[in-house]
Amino acid sequence: MIVQQILKSKGTDGVITIAPGASVEEASQVLSEKRIGSVVISADGKRFVGILSERDIVRELGKRGAVCMAEKVDDMMTGSIETCELSETAESVLSRMTEGRFRHMPVVDDGEMVGLITLGDVVKARLTELAMEKDALEGMIMGH
């Protein structure tokens, strides 16, 4: 399965973003309201400057306390983000996410963000692929 198919199966359009300069508190409200694990930092929804996850926020809360909630997302976000393209395989993306120890990856097409996939999305896609392969092999063994 390729990333384009994973995005189609999600059935969601676009990526939840927040503008640079927003507070960490605003970002955490978006995460809570949308029930998502990360928010992309983007001024226009097409090009991103970073990503902020629940883990990033919790890590800073643990280090410095609630004072960090008033800071700008720009100061806490991860600025160096790995991306993938629509034509990449689920297996390739899963491998990169596992090695890099991250759970969210923007999907880029012609330099613009067209989606966001999560580790859960990719695992689900791989499990679907494996189930289909299993069924095909069982069918071959049984002579169907």
C-alpha atoms as one frame of an Amber mdcrd trajectory, in Angstrom:
protein
   0.000   0.000   0.000   1.232   3.502  -0.756   0.799   6.741   1.195  -1.824
   8.053  -1.240  -4.025   5.027  -0.471  -3.509   5.498   3.271  -4.671   9.122
   3.025  -7.748   8.069   1.025  -8.639   5.422   3.586  -8.461   7.990   6.398
 -11.265   9.931   4.765 -10.154  13.246   6.245  -9.328  16.324   4.280  -6.452
  18.588   5.125  -4.214  18.893   8.113  -4.967  20.585  11.411  -2.588  23.533
  11.661  -1.907  26.453  13.937  -0.165  29.673  12.974   3.368  30.485  14.042
   3.277  32.797  17.037   0.314  31.040  18.649   0.728  30.082  22.292   1.404
  26.559  23.459  -1.846  26.835  25.427  -3.759  27.518  22.186  -2.058  24.546
  20.552  -2.946  22.271  23.468  -6.587  23.385  23.207  -6.593  22.426  19.514
  -5.057  19.041  20.350  -7.706  18.449  22.990 -10.699  19.647  20.946  -9.697
  17.704  17.825  -8.517  14.670  19.804  -5.235  14.530  17.887  -1.636  13.942
  18.930   0.102  16.724  17.043  -0.521  20.000  15.295   1.435  21.315  12.333
   2.745  24.873  12.567   1.862  26.616   9.309   0.881  30.104   8.243  -0.981
  29.001   5.116  -1.821  25.307   5.573   0.414  24.358   2.645   3.929  24.985
   3.883   4.962  24.118   7.400   7.648  25.405   9.722   7.315  22.790  12.424
   5.213  20.317  14.340   4.199  20.243  17.994   3.080  17.060  19.686   1.447
  16.204  22.983   4.740  14.656  24.022   6.622  17.883  23.325   4.235  19.791
  25.585   4.264  17.208  28.381   8.056  17.047  28.288   8.316  20.823  28.790
   5.615  20.827  31.472   7.636  18.239  33.340  10.824  20.277  33.050   9.547
  23.793  33.644   5.958  23.656  34.805   2.903  25.516  33.539   4.893  28.648
  32.654   5.690  27.041  29.276   2.006  27.169  28.273   2.283  30.935  27.670
   5.239  30.522  25.313   5.000  30.525  21.538   4.692  27.267  19.627   7.730
  28.412  17.651   9.892  27.932  20.747   8.739  24.394  21.498   8.018  22.875
  18.076  10.224  20.431  16.251  11.500  22.368  13.259  13.292  19.596  11.418
  10.510  17.360  10.139  10.731  14.262   8.017   8.137  14.139   5.282   6.949
  11.531   2.837   5.473  11.598  -0.643   2.243  10.146  -1.987   4.089   7.390
  -3.852   6.027   6.025  -0.857   5.163   2.613   0.509   3.668   2.010   3.932
   6.604  -0.263   4.719   9.132   2.484   3.948   7.266   5.082   6.020   6.820
   2.652   8.919  10.534   1.942   8.908  11.444   5.661   8.933   8.968   6.423
  11.723  10.273   3.550  13.834  13.930   4.456  13.311  13.306   8.171  13.927
  11.030   7.503  16.919   8.233   9.813  15.777   4.526   9.210  15.212   3.383
  11.919  12.762   4.588  12.634   9.240   3.401  15.321   6.827   2.716  14.139
   3.286   4.126  16.475   0.653   3.332  16.760  -3.048   5.192  19.287  -5.217
   6.530  21.003  -2.100   3.103  21.503  -0.496   1.600  19.629   2.430  -1.367
  17.528   1.321  -1.925  15.390   4.379  -0.589  13.970   7.598  -0.227  10.306
   8.415   0.303   8.778  11.812   2.068   5.674  12.965  -1.374   4.194  13.643
  -2.478   4.896  10.061   0.574   3.132   8.683   0.276   0.143  11.031  -3.396
  -0.241  10.071  -2.441  -0.178   6.372   0.258  -2.822   6.895  -2.130  -5.059
   8.843  -4.675  -4.759   6.017  -1.986  -5.704   3.490  -0.878  -8.687   5.549
  -4.463  -9.907   5.953  -5.001  -9.736   2.183  -1.740 -11.617   1.555  -2.765
 -14.267   4.091  -6.160 -14.692   2.425  -4.546 -14.965  -1.008  -2.073 -17.587
   0.199  -4.807 -19.583   1.921  -6.847 -19.436  -1.277  -3.903 -20.738  -3.283
  -3.278 -23.560  -0.794  -6.940 -24.576  -0.766  -7.068 -24.421  -4.569  -9.523
 -21.501  -4.883
